[in-house]
């Protein structure tokens, strides 16, 4: 479990312990603290030959644990607390009760992970954000195919775990003063330019170093190389069986 940041999260963690007991899921429960880091707790799981490690917490906590499990035979279970929609989509639910239930059926899915070289793996996304347009140079490398370069301007670059690169320049079209005034008066301005690039490895360069963030934390500065790690992690996800049982219960309730 992630170190709780509020009384509400502490209460949620207590409820999760209860739910796991209801579903007959037994195991050792530990919490990250200044005295015991995420890495130390995961390595403790390795030493005890656990077959599953469950991350309970936010995107940042889940990403940290997945980094240490990358390439291992150990399965990752996820119970999200204040996590993003990307995590909810990955496991098939945003409901904590259902996330606990999913663990019982142990439906494993091998998924891809993104990597900001040399050692920043992620299940969600990495981002470059700027209030003004930035000149950016991209070198897209696809082994077995021709590599190519792209030079453009952006205000935002989002790197997905499948190494799709979403580029946006929100300052194209309407001039900056127009956009600023529209924001002040609450007017919606849709004008922007976007594009998508896909690769197995992408080098990102800017004239000045720009921070790359994951879950609000700076993990690198440009230039960076982002890589795709295929089938890097086994994750417990929602199974068809759970959906069928829920549909059956709903039908019974309606009748």
N, C-alpha and C positions, 0 to 999 in steps of 0.2 A: 504494500500500500504506500501511496505517496504521502509524504509528511503533510498533515492537514493544515490549511491556511485559515480555517474559520471553524466555529462551533458547528455550523451547519454541515460542513464536510465531515467533521468528526462523527456527527449523528448519522450521516449517510453511510459512512464506513461501518458503523455499528449495525445498521440495518442490513448491510451486505453480509456481514458475518452470520446474522440470523438467517437470511435467505439461503446462504450456502448450506447451512445445517438442515434447513427444510428440504432441500434437494438432495441431501445425503452426500454432499461433496466435502470430503475431509482433507485436511492438509495443514501445513505449517503456515501461519500468518505472521508476517513481519512488516515493519514499517520503517521507511527511510528516515534517518535522523542525522544530525551532525556527527554522531558517533559511529553510525553505520551507513555508508554510502550505498547508492543503487548498485554500483559495480561489486562491492563487497557482498551484498546480499545475494546477487545473482550467482557469484562465484561460490557462495555457500551452498546454493541449490545444486550447482555442478558437482561439488564434493559429496553431496548426499545422493547423487544419481537420480534426481527427480526427472520424470518424463515430461512434466508440464510446469511452466511458470506463468502465473497470472498477474498481469499488470493492472492495478486498480488506481485510476487517477486520470490526469489530464494528458493532452497530446504530448507535452514535453516529457512527462514521466514514461509514457508508453514508448515514445521514440528512443529514450535512453535504454530501456530494457531490451527493445528489439535490436538495438545495436550490438549488445553483448550476446544475443541469441543467433545472430546472423550466421548462417552456414552450419548451425548445430542441429542435432537430431531432436532436440527438445522443442515441444510445441509451445506456442504463445497463446494464452487465453487473455481476453481483454474485458474488463468491466469499466466502462467510461464514467468519469465524474467530471462534469464541466468540460467535456471534450468536444471537438469540432465535428461537423457533419461528415467530414472525410473518414473519421474513425467509425462513426455510426454506419456509414455505407459499407465499410470494410467488413464489419462483423454481422451486419444485417439487422441491426436494431439500435434505437436510441434509449430504450427502456432498460433500466438497471435490473429490474426483476427478470426480464427476459434474457439479459446478458448472463445472469447467473445460471438460468435454466439451460442456455446454450452449452455451457461447459459440460453438463451431464452427458450430452449426446456425442461430444468429441468429434465433430465433423471437421476434418482437417483440409485446409486449402493451402497449396504452395503459392506464395505471392512474390511479386517483384519488389525490390527496394531501390530507392535512389541513393546516390552517394556523392557528397561533395568531397573530393579527394583531399587528403588521404584517408580520413577516418570518420567522417560525419554522415552516418546512414540515417535514412528517414522513411517513415511510412506515410507521412502526410505531404508536405511540400516545403520547398525553400523559396525565399522571395528576395527580390531587390526592389525597393521603393524609393521614388524621388519626387519632390514637389515640382521639379522642372524637368524638361526634356534632356536626356543624357545620350550622348553618342556611344553606341555599343557595337563591338565587333564580335561576331559569333563564328566559330569554326566547328562545323558539324562533321563528326567522324563516324562513318558506318563501315565497319570491317567487311571487305568483300565488295563494297560499292565505292563510287567516287565520293570523296569528301568535298565540301564546298564551304565558302565563306559568305557571311551576310553582314552588311554594315547598315545600321539604321539608328533611329532615335526612339527612346522609350521613356515612360515615367514609371513603368512597372514591368517586372519580369517574374513569372511564377514557374517554378520547376516542379513538375509532378513526380511521384515515385516511379512512374512508368517512363520518365524522361520525355514527357511532352513539355515544351517550353512555350508558355503563353505570353506574348508580348503586347503591350498596350502603350500608346502615347495619347494621354488624355488632353494634351495641349494642342493637338492638330485640329484645324478647322476654325472654330471661333477663337478670337484672340484672347489673351490671358485676362485683360480687364473685363471683357464681356463675361467670361466664365466666372470670374470672381464676383461680379455683380449678381449674376444668376444664382450663385450659391447663397449670397446674402439675402436675397428676396425669396429664396426657396423655390426657384424655378428649376425644373429638371432639364438638364442639357445632355442629350444623348451623344452628341458629336464626339467621336473618338476613333482612332484607328487601331485595329487589333490584327494579330496574325499568330499562327501556331506552327512550331517547328518540332520535328521528332528526330531523335537520333539515339545511337547507342552510347555516344560520348560527345559532349558539347563543351567547348572552351569558351568562356565569357570574359571579354576584356573591355575595360573602360579607360578613358584618358587619366582619370583620377580614381584612386581606390574607393570603391563603394561597398558598404556592408551587405552581407548576405545573412538573412535571418531565418530561423526556424522557430515557430511558436513564440515569436517575440524576442528570441535570444540571438545575439550576433554570433555566428559560428565561423565566419570567414570574411575576407574582403577580396574584391576582384584584383587581379585576374584569378579565376577559378576554373577547375575542370569538373564537370558533373558527369557521372557515369551511371549506366543502368546495370543493376545486379539482378539477373533473372532467377526466379524460383529460389530466392534467398532465404525464405522464412516460412515455417509452417504455422498457420494461424487457425484457431478454432473459430468457425463461422456458423451462422444459422443454417440448419438443415431443413430439407423439405418436410421431414417428419414433424418438426415443430409447427410449421405452417399448417399442415394437415390436421394436427390435433387442435390447434386454435380455431380452425374453420369448423371442425366438428363440434367444439364446445359452443361456438357462436350459434350454430344451427340449433343445438339443443336448447339454448337460452331463448331463441326466437320462438321455438315450438312450445 
